């Protein structure tokens, strides 16, 4: 869609249609599997955020420790 000046403008997706669904429609059906997070990360290792991975693992360790403490009645 173009504005009054002829410059293209972004049109938000209609209500009720998720952006993931719209992306699926705009991608070649044979390549949709390549966009899954685990597949994408393998093919784009330079984009992996190691500090986020470490942060996630630390959060999991703390969560597991809290659960273990509750089980032991601490």
C-alpha positions as CSV (number, residue, x, y, z in Angstrom):
1,X,0.0,0.0,0.0
2,X,1.3,3.5,-0.8
3,X,0.6,6.7,1.1
4,X,-0.5,10.0,-0.4
5,X,3.1,10.8,-1.3
6,X,3.6,7.5,-3.1
7,X,5.9,6.2,-0.3
8,X,5.1,2.6,0.7
9,X,3.5,2.3,4.1
10,X,3.3,-0.7,6.4
11,X,-0.2,-2.1,7.0
12,X,-0.7,-4.0,10.3
13,X,-2.1,-7.5,9.9
14,X,-5.9,-7.9,10.3
15,X,-7.1,-8.6,13.8
16,X,-7.2,-12.3,14.7
17,X,-4.5,-13.3,12.3
18,X,-1.1,-14.0,14.0
19,X,2.1,-12.8,12.4
20,X,3.4,-16.4,12.6
21,X,0.5,-17.5,10.4
22,X,1.2,-14.7,8.0
23,X,4.9,-15.6,7.8
24,X,4.0,-19.2,7.1
25,X,1.9,-18.0,4.1
26,X,4.7,-15.9,2.8
27,X,7.4,-18.6,3.0
28,X,7.9,-21.4,0.5
29,X,6.2,-24.4,2.2
30,X,9.4,-26.5,1.7
31,X,11.4,-24.0,3.7
32,X,9.1,-23.6,6.7
33,X,10.9,-26.3,8.6
34,X,14.2,-24.3,8.2
35,X,12.6,-21.5,10.2
36,X,12.0,-23.6,13.3
37,X,14.2,-22.3,16.1
38,X,16.3,-25.5,16.5
39,X,16.9,-25.8,12.8
40,X,17.6,-22.0,12.4
41,X,20.1,-22.0,15.2
42,X,22.1,-24.9,13.7
43,X,22.3,-23.1,10.4
44,X,23.1,-19.7,11.9
45,X,25.5,-20.4,14.8
46,X,26.9,-16.9,14.7
47,X,23.5,-15.6,15.9
48,X,23.4,-17.8,19.0
49,X,23.6,-15.6,22.2
50,X,25.8,-17.6,24.5
51,X,25.1,-15.3,27.4
52,X,21.4,-16.0,27.1
53,X,22.0,-19.7,27.0
54,X,24.1,-19.4,30.2
55,X,21.5,-17.2,31.8
56,X,18.8,-19.8,31.0
57,X,20.8,-22.6,32.4
58,X,21.5,-20.7,35.6
59,X,17.8,-19.9,36.0
60,X,17.0,-23.6,35.6
61,X,19.6,-24.5,38.2
62,X,18.1,-22.0,40.7
63,X,14.6,-23.3,40.0
64,X,15.7,-26.9,40.5
65,X,17.5,-26.0,43.7
66,X,14.3,-24.2,45.1
67,X,12.2,-27.2,44.2
68,X,14.7,-29.6,45.9
69,X,14.6,-27.4,49.0
70,X,10.8,-27.5,49.1
71,X,10.8,-31.3,48.8
72,X,13.2,-31.6,51.7
73,X,11.1,-29.2,53.8
74,X,13.6,-26.4,54.1
